[in-house]
Amino acid sequence: MNKESALILVTGATGKQGGAAARQLLTRGWRVRAFVRDPKKPAARALASRGAELVQGNLDDRSSLDRALEGASGVFSVQNFWETGEAREIVQGISLADAAKAAGIEHFVFTSVGGADRASGLSHFESKWKIEQHIHSLDLPFTVFRPVFFMDNFESPAFRAGILKGQLAMGLRPTTKLQMIAVEDIGIFVALAFENPEAYLGKSIEIAGDDLTGPDAAKILSKVVGRAVHYVPQPIEQVRSFSKEYAAMYEWFEAHGYKADIPALRKLHPKLLNFEEWARKAEWKSLTA
């Protein structure tokens, strides 16, 4: 695709992964059409100010997908399990892939999850695997990225308050390593796939930037945040009391875990962030518990 003439439709453009993909593509000179539910949302307006074309639509509405795909050459596809649930996520992902096939899209980039292909039994993994399988069945020119645990999760309210009070709590043993990736790096990999289709078309790639134990992460956070942060392993039953899916995920981390080849990924993306580099970019001083 010619960067100056090709148009990339980015779904989830006001979310984490879609936002990162849209920003990276715009920075690199691509024409971006951001698929948004609310064009007045600050995140949508911010993309428009950077040159993105906004198109209003809904992943549940096939006609809005067809309209958004008119004139597009590439697609970045992302769905939100935590917002929709398993069944609706699958329908949305399949519908977008079908619409892209009908529109003759040249390159369809789908973000899945690390381990989706390994029969995890986790609902938010299995939903993405079903979408992957459907994409394969369409003979659609594709790239699948399977990101691991987001470093950016540590900025979420669930973690942030504890970190700023000196505790990093997770349902993992202190000796268990967890692969992580900065969301902005997901956006960079998406841009690389569109820029170098010959290297990425037809491939499914698990992506991560670091591999740390909870105490390792807490030590780094202590240094960056400027206060002592101690790792606290949460009993799995405590995790299960507020989320069966999260508890099952932590159990999968313990038994199997992600398997991204980080050294190989650094050859593709030499500036791939490790956890400390990511943490130093986060604005901890502006966060409140």
Secondary structure as UniProt FT lines:
FT   TURN            3..5
FT   STRAND          7..10
FT   TURN            11..14
FT   HELIX           16..27
FT   TURN            28..29
FT   STRAND          31..36
FT   TURN            39..40
FT   HELIX           42..49
FT   TURN            50..51
FT   STRAND          53..56
FT   TURN            59..60
FT   HELIX           62..69
FT   TURN            70..71
FT   STRAND          74..77
FT   HELIX           81..84
FT   HELIX           86..103
FT   STRAND          107..111
FT   TURN            114..117
FT   HELIX           123..137
FT   TURN            138..139
FT   STRAND          142..147
FT   STRAND          149..150
FT   HELIX           151..155
FT   HELIX           157..164
FT   TURN            165..166
FT   STRAND          167..170
FT   TURN            174..175
FT   STRAND          177..181
FT   HELIX           183..195
FT   HELIX           197..200
FT   TURN            201..202
FT   STRAND          204..207
FT   STRAND          210..213
FT   HELIX           214..225
FT   STRAND          230..233
FT   HELIX           236..242
FT   HELIX           244..255
FT   HELIX           262..268
FT   TURN            270..271
FT   HELIX           275..281
FT   HELIX           284..286
//
